[in-house]
Amino acid sequence: MNWTQLLSGKRLGMEEYSERKHERTDFQRDYDRLIFSSPFRRLQNKTQVFPLPGSIFVHNRLTHSLEVSCVGRSLGNNIAKGLRQKYPAGNINFPEIGPIVSAACLAHDMGNPPFGHSGERAISAYFQEGNGRKLKEKVEQEGGRWEDFVRFEGNANTLRLLTHQFIGRRKGGFALTYCTLASVVKYPYASVLSPGGKFGFFQTEEATYRQIASELGIGANEGRYARYPLVYLVEAADDICYQIMDIEDAHKLRILSGEETRELLLGFFEGRQKQHILEVMQLVDDSNEQIAYLRSGIIGQLVDECSRVFAEQEENILEGCFRGSLIKGIHEPLRKAYEACSEVAQQKIYCAREVLDIELAGYRIFSQLIDILTEAVMNPGHSYSRLLLQRIPEQYDTQAATTYGKIQCVLDYISGMTDVYALDLYRKITGMGLPVV
């Protein structure tokens, strides 16, 4: 891969359209287009890890995505500065790396269903273990890819949301630049080629990604594409934010004590730096402010370290032979502190009662919604089905010609819901709650 081709400003669905010049660059316009979109706004009512806040505000998908975007911009700007020094000749558009990464970070979770990662697992479980199994033979007989459903993946759904021409919408979906779209695809291969379950595009978007890869010069080996270089920066920004912010949220919810949280975060500092940190912390009595101060210093260090790893591995990344993530390549003291946070998160946060309750509720709600809505699209002539289908917005193709398409229509609708909307719909169509008259 080469940077000249990788930093193309071409837009999906608008390849033949010559637009007037704007003061904003193409990549800044990607960012603005995402910020003002309805799917992005809906992230404010989607669970990140903990239930949506009551008296204590914790992260939702929206606040998480905004923070990841800020960190991604810093990573991109760092890399752009280094590349300009490394390649001083030529007119490669390195200054736009920051805006590209920042926009991709905004979009990286837009395809995730409600109720956090439990929503993804609930969808997969429905087709692996639930009533969805009965549709497997029909999907495969019609040439559909069953693995897309039993391994349902929010990353693949993000690419679909951003690129698919839903009914009444324009060609190319959001009509984002190829660069921004490629930066979102963490796992650039189909579900049938996925060893661990994660993948980057559904059967319906495979041709779209092939087009993107061809334009940007991304090579493939037996159907598995090399990662677009800026994906590593988007992934690093996400890794930095979710790990540290989950610890901070757990402290606010008193899942972790103040002393335990401070000790965990101080592990990122050594020597004089640690002594300075401790001296500053003594000036503040508020525990939340102390944790916020530690968090800001940690994010700064991790941004610098991940930038260093990318710069050192740039040639391998362009060759498509770099494996793993940038966060795994950071220096040992920081890596050990990061791993300590990850271990505590697994032991105390992700198995906390509040998180498990969301998982259990999400599974029940999703199973019922998928079951009822799938039955309706498969049998549109039934009287109850006709009522249900009126509930589905017109942009979703309830009359798709294939079983695969009908299932995908249901998943498009459900994955776009907020937690609150999904719960409300579940209560109404199951008779647990009635509209207020």
Order of alpha helices (4+ residues) and beta strands (2+ residues): alpha-alpha-alpha-alpha-alpha-alpha-alpha-alpha-alpha-alpha-alpha-beta-beta-alpha-alpha-alpha-alpha-alpha-alpha-alpha-alpha-alpha-alpha
